[in-house]
């Protein structure tokens, strides 16, 4: 009809579906070994500390290579970087089946972690370029929901594959899945929505915003690779607050990602088949929590226009909610009650994801890949310590103690969000007197 407003295309949602699938693969690949751990430890005679070291090997590499991974996507774009690293880590996933002892497991998991390290920072840079500010909590929540879905389907899928072909086949199947995705990504993705055939002018206006004349703001896009102001980032109190808050979250998360199947099998005395089912329940709750938290923080932002309130309130409720359920989960004598409490605690824990990953885009601007890499690096130092501390406390103490340690850290994390972390404050304030939105536009 003449004079009718052109319809907005949906290209950004196709890209979001691609990113969600990649997030699912990341967690399927990192959690598969946890589901297979009871069989692997029995075959090789690994004790709790050895299994803790195998779990941690991935996370140490994942933490150490976060910043290089984020910088690569800031420098070269997410298309070649993510395509390459997913293909690499898929090869390392398949190679895990060839491990012959503790040291080879540790080395292969470390090499695998190097590859996965760049995934989330690279995707964050991609989302910062493809989605407007008011959609960022939602897209971060939805992508992380997909990652937790990967973790949730891992236990029953691994048990099913192991029961037919043995535990080594698990790693072959996961490796092939990731390699196929990497090819799909490289063929389908573009570093900027301006370059993608599925994005029309109306969608581009929505993504970029428009100026007073109705034209797309040209200053929004920083096409030239920027030099990262490392010293400014490292001197920023807000950068350290972002890292400390995420440390407490990831430490708790890795209890669910590493030791949960063994905890249910050895301490709660469920059969292996029931472990495959019950270990998935908290992770499925996490899928819902990721999306709820992302929607909640975006809804609050639209209602109030207050970024600080929108990000802080959701994160604090999530961390304290997790704490309020993880303690009774550890102390109850009833195994079924423990499962329900762990499920509720994981739901609240994952509500923090949307605001947590929106903050690097809010405060990092065109360096959002690097900032999210620094955040995830610090978080995964906690993730690397978590399996080791858990294994040590179980080996020389009891199964309740690791959950109490996590609860203390959750309270500390809520305090960091409440009194230190400020989503409105750019982590680049020392480099330029500009708001996060201004820095984001490449000005």
C-alpha positions in Angstrom: 0.0 0.0 0.0 1.3 3.4 -1.0 2.7 5.4 1.9 2.9 2.4 4.2 5.8 2.3 6.6 8.4 -0.4 5.5 8.4 -3.4 7.8 11.5 -4.0 9.9 13.5 -7.1 9.0 14.4 -9.8 11.6 18.0 -10.4 10.8 19.3 -9.7 14.3 17.1 -12.6 15.6 18.6 -15.0 13.1 22.0 -13.9 14.4 20.8 -14.3 18.0 19.7 -17.9 17.2 23.2 -18.7 15.9 24.8 -17.2 19.0 22.4 -19.1 21.3 23.4 -22.4 19.6 27.0 -21.6 20.1 26.4 -20.9 23.8 24.6 -24.3 24.1 27.6 -26.0 22.6 30.0 -24.3 24.9 28.3 -25.7 28.0 27.5 -29.1 26.5 31.3 -29.5 25.8 32.5 -28.3 29.2 29.9 -30.2 31.3 30.1 -33.6 29.5 33.1 -34.6 31.5 31.3 -33.9 34.8 28.5 -36.2 33.8 31.0 -38.9 32.8 33.2 -38.3 35.9 31.8 -41.2 38.0 32.7 -43.7 35.2 36.0 -42.1 34.3 37.2 -41.9 38.0 36.3 -45.5 38.5 38.1 -46.7 35.4 41.3 -44.8 36.2 41.1 -44.9 40.0 41.1 -41.1 40.3 40.5 -39.7 43.8 38.5 -36.5 44.6 41.5 -34.2 44.4 42.6 -35.6 41.1 39.2 -35.1 39.6 39.1 -31.6 41.0 42.4 -30.9 39.2 40.9 -32.3 35.9 37.8 -30.1 36.3 40.0 -27.1 37.1 42.4 -27.5 34.2 39.8 -26.2 31.8 38.8 -23.3 34.0 42.3 -22.1 34.5 42.9 -21.9 30.8 39.4 -20.4 30.3 40.2 -17.7 32.8 43.7 -16.9 31.6 42.7 -16.5 27.9 39.5 -14.5 28.4 41.2 -11.1 27.8 43.2 -12.2 24.7 39.9 -13.8 23.4 38.0 -10.5 23.9 40.8 -8.4 22.4 40.9 -10.6 19.3 37.2 -10.0 18.6 37.6 -6.3 19.3 40.5 -6.2 16.9 39.5 -8.5 14.1 35.8 -9.0 14.5 33.7 -11.9 15.8 33.3 -13.6 12.4 36.8 -15.0 11.9 37.7 -15.2 15.6 34.7 -17.2 16.8 34.6 -19.4 13.8 38.2 -20.3 14.3 38.1 -20.9 18.1 34.9 -23.1 17.9 36.6 -25.3 15.3 39.7 -25.5 17.5 38.0 -26.4 20.8 35.8 -29.0 19.0 39.0 -30.8 17.9 40.2 -30.7 21.6 36.8 -32.0 22.7 37.1 -35.0 20.5 40.7 -35.5 21.5 39.7 -35.9 25.2 38.6 -39.4 24.3 42.2 -40.3 23.7 43.3 -39.4 27.2 45.2 -42.2 29.0 45.7 -40.9 32.5 45.4 -37.9 34.8 48.1 -35.8 33.2 46.7 -36.3 29.7 43.2 -35.4 30.9 44.6 -32.2 32.5 46.6 -31.2 29.4 43.7 -31.8 27.0 41.2 -30.0 29.2 43.6 -27.0 29.5 44.0 -26.9 25.7 40.2 -27.1 25.4 39.8 -24.2 27.8 42.1 -22.0 25.7 39.6 -22.3 22.8 36.4 -21.7 24.7 37.9 -18.6 26.4 37.2 -16.3 23.6 33.6 -17.4 23.0 31.6 -15.2 25.4 33.7 -12.0 25.1 33.6 -12.3 21.3 29.8 -12.9 21.4 29.4 -9.9 23.7 31.2 -7.6 21.3 29.0 -9.0 18.5 25.8 -8.3 20.5 27.0 -4.8 21.4 27.1 -4.1 17.7 23.9 -5.9 16.7 21.5 -4.9 19.5 20.3 -1.6 21.0 20.8 -0.9 24.7 17.2 -1.7 25.6 17.5 -5.3 24.2 20.9 -6.2 25.8 19.7 -7.7 29.0 17.3 -9.9 27.1 19.8 -11.1 24.5 22.4 -11.8 27.2 19.8 -13.6 29.3 18.6 -15.6 26.4 22.0 -16.6 25.2 23.0 -17.7 28.6 19.8 -19.6 28.9 20.9 -21.5 25.9 24.2 -22.2 27.6 22.5 -23.6 30.7 20.3 -25.7 28.4 23.5 -27.2 27.0 24.5 -28.0 30.6 21.1 -29.3 31.4 20.9 -31.8 28.5 24.4 -33.0 29.1 23.8 -35.4 32.0 21.0 -37.4 30.4 22.6 -37.2 26.9 26.0 -38.4 28.3 24.4 -41.2 30.3 22.4 -42.3 27.1 25.5 -42.3 24.9 27.7 -44.0 27.5 25.2 -46.7 28.0 25.3 -47.6 24.3 28.9 -46.7 23.0 30.9 -45.9 26.2 32.2 -42.6 27.6 34.7 -41.9 24.8 31.9 -41.6 22.2 30.5 -38.6 24.2 33.5 -36.5 23.2 33.5 -37.6 19.6 29.8 -36.6 19.2 30.2 -33.2 20.9 33.3 -32.5 18.8 31.5 -33.1 15.5 28.6 -30.9 16.6 30.8 -27.9 17.3 32.8 -28.2 14.1 29.7 -28.1 12.0 28.5 -25.0 13.8 31.8 -23.2 13.2 31.4 -23.6 9.4 27.8 -22.4 9.6 28.8 -19.3 11.6 31.5 -18.2 9.2 29.1 -18.6 6.2 26.2 -16.8 7.9 27.5 -14.1 10.2 28.8 -10.6 9.4 30.7 -8.3 11.8 28.3 -5.5 11.3 24.5 -5.6 10.6 25.1 -3.0 7.8 26.9 -5.8 5.9 24.3 -8.5 6.4 21.7 -9.2 3.6 19.0 -10.0 6.1 19.0 -6.6 7.7 17.0 -3.8 6.0 17.1 -0.1 6.7 14.2 -0.2 9.2 15.9 -2.8 11.3 19.2 -0.9 11.0 17.5 2.2 12.3 16.2 0.3 15.3 19.7 -1.2 16.0 21.6 2.0 15.6 19.1 4.7 16.5 18.3 7.7 14.4 19.2 11.4 14.6 16.8 14.3 14.4 16.5 14.1 10.6 15.6 10.4 10.7 19.0 9.3 9.4 21.1 6.6 10.9 23.8 8.0 13.2 27.1 7.5 11.4 29.2 8.1 14.5 27.8 4.9 16.1 30.1 2.5 14.3 33.8 2.3 15.1 35.1 0.5 12.0 38.8 1.1 12.7 40.3 -1.2 15.3 40.9 0.6 18.5 43.9 0.4 20.8 42.8 -0.8 24.2 43.7 1.5 27.1 44.9 -1.2 29.4 46.2 1.1 32.1 43.0 3.0 32.3 41.0 -0.3 32.6 43.2 -1.6 35.3 43.0 1.6 37.3 39.2 1.8 37.1 37.6 0.9 40.5 34.4 0.0 38.6 36.3 -2.5 36.4 37.6 -4.2 39.6 34.0 -4.2 41.0 32.7 -5.9 37.9 35.4 -8.5 38.2 34.9 -9.2 41.9 31.2 -9.5 41.6 31.5 -12.0 38.8 34.1 -14.0 40.7 31.6 -14.8 43.4 29.0 -15.8 40.8 31.2 -18.2 38.8 32.7 -19.8 41.9 29.2 -20.9 42.9 28.2 -21.8 39.3 31.1 -24.3 39.0 29.7 -26.4 41.9 26.8 -27.2 39.7 28.9 -27.7 36.6 31.6 -29.9 38.0 30.7 -31.8 41.2 26.9 -32.0 41.1 26.7 -35.5 39.5 29.3 -37.0 41.8 27.6 -35.3 44.8 24.3 -36.9 43.9 25.9 -40.3 43.1 28.2 -40.6 46.1 26.7 -38.5 48.9 22.9 -38.6 48.1 23.2 -42.2 46.8 21.1 -41.9 43.6 21.6 -44.4 40.8 23.5 -43.3 37.7 20.3 -43.1 35.7 18.7 -40.9 38.4 21.8 -38.8 38.5 21.3 -38.1 34.8 17.8 -36.9 35.6 18.3 -35.0 38.9 21.6 -33.3 37.9 19.6 -31.7 35.0 16.9 -30.2 37.2 18.9 -27.3 38.6 20.4 -26.6 35.2 17.0 -26.5 33.6 16.0 -24.0 36.3 19.0 -22.0 35.4 17.7 -21.8 31.8 14.6 -20.1 33.1 16.5 -17.9 35.5 18.8 -16.6 32.7 15.8 -15.4 30.7 13.8 -14.1 33.7 16.8 -12.1 34.9 17.4 -10.6 31.4 13.8 -9.7 30.9 13.6 -8.2 34.4 16.6 -6.0 34.1 15.4 -4.7 30.7 11.9 -4.2 31.9 13.2 -2.1 34.9 15.4 -0.1 32.6 12.5 0.8 30.3 10.2 1.6 33.2 12.6 3.7 35.2 15.4 4.8 32.8 17.7 4.0 35.7 20.5 1.7 34.6 21.9 1.4 38.2 18.6 0.3 39.6 17.8 -2.1 36.7 21.1 -3.9 36.9 21.8 -3.9 40.6 18.4 -4.9 41.9 18.1 -8.0 39.8 21.7 -9.1 40.5 21.3 -8.7 44.3 18.0 -10.5 44.5 19.6 -13.3 42.4 22.7 -13.8 44.6 20.8 -13.6 47.9 18.1 -15.9 46.6 20.6 -18.5 45.7 22.2 -18.2 49.1 18.9 -18.7 50.9 18.4 -22.0 49.2 21.9 -23.4 48.9 22.4 -23.6 52.6 19.4 -25.8 53.4 20.3 -27.9 50.3 23.6 -28.7 52.0 22.2 -29.3 55.5 19.0 -31.2 54.9 19.1 -35.0 55.5 16.4 -35.6 52.8 17.9 -36.1 49.4 14.7 -35.1 47.5 14.6 -31.8 49.5 18.2 -31.2 48.6 17.4 -31.5 44.9 14.5 -29.0 45.2 16.6 -26.5 47.1 19.5 -26.8 44.6 17.0 -26.3 41.8 15.7 -23.1 43.4 19.2 -21.9 44.2 20.4 -22.3 40.6 17.3 -20.4 39.3 18.2 -17.4 41.5 21.9 -17.6 40.7 21.2 -17.5 37.0 19.0 -14.4 37.3 22.2 -12.5 37.7 23.5 -13.3 34.2 21.4 -10.7 32.3 22.6 -7.7 34.4 26.1 -9.1 34.7 26.8 -9.3 31.0 24.8 -6.2 30.2 27.2 -4.1 32.4 30.3 -4.6 30.1 28.2 -3.3 27.2 26.9 -0.4 29.4 30.2 0.6 30.8 32.7 -0.7 28.2 31.4 0.8 25.0 33.5 -0.1 22.0 35.8 -2.1 24.3 33.0 -4.3 25.5 34.7 -7.4 24.2 37.8 -6.7 26.3 35.9 -5.6 29.3 33.7 -8.7 29.3 36.9 -10.7 28.8 38.4 -9.2 31.9 35.1 -9.8 33.9 34.9 -13.4 32.7 38.7 -13.9 33.4 38.2 -12.9 37.0 35.0 -14.9 37.3 36.7 -18.0 36.1 39.6 -17.7 38.5 36.8 -18.4 41.0 35.5 -21.1 38.7 39.0 -22.7 38.7 39.3 -22.6 42.4 35.8 -24.0 43.0 36.3 -27.6 41.9 39.7 -27.7 43.8 38.3 -26.4 47.0 35.3 -28.7 46.7 37.4 -31.7 46.1 39.8 -30.8 49.0 36.9 -30.2 51.5 35.2 -33.5 50.5 38.5 -35.4 50.7 39.4 -34.1 54.1 36.1 -32.8 55.5 32.5 -33.4 54.4 30.1 -32.8 51.5 28.3 -29.8 53.3 31.3 -27.5 53.7 31.7 -26.5 50.0 28.1 -25.2 49.9 28.6 -23.1 53.0 31.8 -21.5 51.5 29.7 -20.7 48.4 27.0 -19.1 50.4 29.5 -16.7 52.1 30.8 -15.7 48.7 27.3 -15.0 47.4 26.6 -12.6 50.3 29.9 -10.8 49.5 28.9 -10.6 45.8 25.6 -9.0 46.7 27.5 -6.5 48.8 29.8 -5.6 45.8 26.7 -5.0 43.6 25.0 -2.9 46.3 27.9 -0.6 47.4 30.6 -0.7 44.7 29.6 -1.7 41.2 28.1 1.2 39.2 26.7 0.3 35.7 26.4 4.0 34.9 30.1 4.7 35.3 32.3 4.1 32.3 35.4 2.0 33.0 37.2 4.4 30.7 36.6 7.6 32.7 40.3 8.2 33.1 40.8 8.1 29.3 38.0 10.5 28.3 35.2 12.4 30.0 32.4 10.6 28.3 29.4 8.6 29.1 29.3 4.9 28.2 26.8 5.6 25.5 29.1 8.2 24.0 32.1 5.9 24.1 30.0 3.2 22.5 29.5 5.4 19.5 33.2 5.6 18.8 33.3 9.4 19.4 
